[in-house]
Every structure is written in structure tokens, then in C-alpha cells.
Amino acid sequence: MNENDINIVITDREGVIHDVIAPTDMSINLMELIKIHELENDGTIGICGGMNMCASCQCYIESQHNIIPKSDDEEAMLSEALYLQSNSRLACQIPITIDLDNLKIKIAPES
């Protein structure tokens, strides 16, 4: 782990908890992090490639972190998602930044 890395705790769809090291200097988002670590089956998350055009990367924010606000487009996409909760976000819309150290998320069930 280097000075640009943070820790993120991700609970997958099976309920398994993963402590993941996330680089803050590579301009990736949470959805890409999930895919890099192969925490879900390929083709079940990030189907649109992170373009905010599906809700396959919906996750639940389970810790108190200052995350960038939802855009109108993200709100619209989430409004069509199954298993929506008040803490739902699209992982593709959350860039990995130093502010997210020790973030806890749970991946929403597959739609």
C-alpha cells in the first residue's frame, strides 16, 4: 500500500466482505474497482461500461462519508432501479478519492 492508496470495504452479493486496497491516483470509480477485483461475475455489473445508462452497479453506502452528490442523470437512473434504498448510489458515478478511506459499501442484488 502506498501513500495514494485507501481501504474500501465491499460486501458482495453473496454477503462476503472484502477489504480492498484502492488507488486514488488512477482516476477510477467504485464500479471499476469492483470489476478489477472481480468481486462479481463479469457481465452482471457495469453493463453499460460506467456511462450511467443502467443500474447494474447500484450499491448501498453503509458508512458516513462525504460523497459527491448525485447528478440529475444518476437520480433518474436510480429511480428506475430495483431494490432501491435511501442510501443507493451508482458505483460508476463515485470516483475513488482520498476522502473515501474506509468507505463501506454493499453491492445491490442483481436486477
N, C-alpha and C positions, 0 to 999 in steps of 0.2 A: 504494500500500500504506500503510495507516495502522497505528497502534500496536496495534490489535486484530486485525491480520491475521497469519497464519502461512503458511509454504510447506509444501505436501504434494506429494510426487512419486508419481504414479499411473501404473502400467503397465496399459494397456488389454488387452483380449482378443486384439488383433492384435499385441501386443508394442510398441506405440508408447508412449513415455514422455512424460508431461505434467507440467510444473511448474505447479502450481495454487495460486493465492492463496486462502486460506480464512479467512473471518471467524470470530473466536472470540466475537463479541458478538451473534450472531443465533440461538443455540440450534439449530443444525443438526447433523446427523450426517454421517458419511462417505458413506453411500448418497445422501443428499440432495445433497451436494457433487458426486458423480459425475453425478447427474441434471441439476443446474444447469448443469454444464459440457458436458453432452451427450456424455460420453465413451463411452457405449454406446447401442445402439439402444433407443428407447423401447419398453417392454414386455418387455425382457429383463433388467431389473434393478429391484429394489424392487417386484416384482409385488404384494406384499401391502401396499404403502404404508408399509413400515417397522414393521410390527406384530409382527415376529419370528415370522411364520407361514409363511415359505417360506425357501429358502436362495439365492434368485436374486442376492443382493448379497454372496455369500461372497467374501472376499478373503483374501490371504495377507499377513501383516505381515512385511516384509522388513528392518526396522530395529529397533534395540534401544530401544524406548520404553516408558515406564511407562503402559500402557493399562489402563483399568478392567477388573477380572476379568470373565470370562464368568458370566452368570447361569445357573441351572439350566435355564431355558427355552431360552437360547441353546445350551447344551450339547446339549440334547435335539434341537433343530432341526438343529444341525451333525451329529449322529450319523446323520441321515437323508440328509445331503448327498452328492452325488457329488464326486469329486476332492478329498476331504478330506485335509488335511495337518496336521501338528502345529502350524503357525502360522496355521491357518484361523480366521477370525472373520467375523461378520456385520457388514457395514459400517453397517447401520441401528442397531446397538447400541453404536456408538462415537461419542460426542459430540465435536465439534470443540472442543478446549481448547488453551490456550497451551502446554501440555505436549507437544503433538503437532507442534511446529515441526520441519520437515524429516523428518517421518514418510515412510516409503517403503512403498507397498502395491502389490500386483498383483491385479487382478481375476481371480477364478477362471473357468475355462471355463464357458460357458453349459450348464446342465443340460438 
